[in-house]
Amino acid sequence: MKKYKIAEENSDYFVAETQTEYLASRELAKEEKKSTLGFNGLTPSEWALLSKNVVVEDDLLNPVWNDLSSPRNKYQLEHGAVYPIKLCERLIKMYSKEGDAIFDPFLGIGTTMIAAHQLSRHCVGTELNPKFADIAGKWLADVQGLFANDLHYKIVNDDCRNLLKHVHKDKIQVTVTSPPYADFIQKSLKDRETTHKTSVIKIENNSTVKQYSQEENDFGNLPYPAFLEQIKHILKDNLEVTKAGGYSCWVVKDYRDTKNKVPYVPFHSDLARAGEEVGWKYHDLIIWDQTGQRRLVLLGYPSVLYTNQNCSFIVVFRKVK
Ligand SMILES: C[S@@+](CC[C@H](N)C(=O)[O-])C[C@H]1O[C@@H](n2cnc3c(N)ncnc32)[C@H](O)[C@@H]1O
């Protein structure tokens, strides 16, 4: 086991136990003896493993995160911005138990549904683009062909603003989702066409970013202020369909709009505020470290100097009774 050196004020360096060793030797042993499982069916050690708030993709000690970078399958390749199944599985395991209902308002090609299926949870999702909804159906059928279960899966090809038509109130235990980031994708595509034609961003990151659709209802075509307003409506309806004590997890990135002289757009904070304004409790913030997936690029050098934003945030809300 690795040991870490920790600096203490007015003292020499000393060698501390790793977090895992500390937990294993003290709190876990105590909790394990009580042997009552959490509402999610996890033992104290299972929960401790899942509960780190910074998740590093190539952390081999962490069994649920070490294959996030596996090659994309034929369904995933059809979409420009999917998240890994393991990410969904982790969140679903953390905040629900078998037989619970999971929801994704921005279903895409159905990653959340596949994860829910693997973990024997029901799932419903809305997706605006018929092409992606169709792929979600095919992927699900593929997976069900191998391991069918008798739970319910519903893919709705509709605007998520109609979610109350498709999902009953107080039924969902966990929402796991990743919305489009307003019209930032379009801006970054334009940017790549002009400024970064031959840059490392385009060539070596082999970016597959695409606009989701030309549809007016597509959240990926809305300017940021209008987008935030609409996200707030979704969060409000999302709260209604969630059970008391249930959770809602939003995988998002922050952004820069340097063309308009906005150095930093703190989407994760704006999202958290919008959630609180409609009645969610801001429950947790998890950082998904993606340094392994992205090459460093020079940003703003030598005049302004920006850092590389190599992480996503998972904003976790809870419906408090
Ligand atoms: C970041 S992607 C989600 C990808 C998904 N997590 C996956 O792994 O497949 C966002 C999705 O939201 C969809 N979308 C955009 N506006 C929507 C709306 N008004 N209602 C429902 N879906 C919408 C887009 O078509 C896109 O597939």
Residues whose N, C-alpha, C, O or C-beta is under 5 A from the ligand:
A	BS01	LIG	A81 V82 Y83 P105 F106 L107 G108 I109 G110 T111 T126 E127 L128 N129 F132 D158 D159 C160 S178 P179 P180 Y212 N217 D218 F219 G220
